[in-house]
């Protein structure tokens, strides 16, 4: 039996890829919805205008093309096109979900931001 019928709480992740000796960093935000204004607003809050942004083909990110070099990987076609991929963030989600299910077992939505903060801090603590 899968997750059918279970109401999920959306979390947006923004990953800055490692460069040189600098570690990758991630920002996580529990979002009330996955609509364009919410998701693109968060990207604009954390990412410098003009930066290259790699996303999946989710249409809510379409508005980023006005202010960013948006590169899209359509997961129905492939997982990566050269350096255009979301693999780092996909890996983070795998580890994050494993910690929620294995360590914390039951997480209430109103506490989710705390678990997000803990996991994001763990990834950036090397800086």
ABEGO torsion letter per residue (X at the ends): XBABGBBBBBBBBBBBBBBEABBBBBBBBBBABABAAAAAAAAAAABBBGBBBBBBABAAAAAAAAABBBBBBBAAABABBEABBAAAAAAAAAAAAAAAAAAAGBBBAAAAAAAAAAAAAAAAAAX
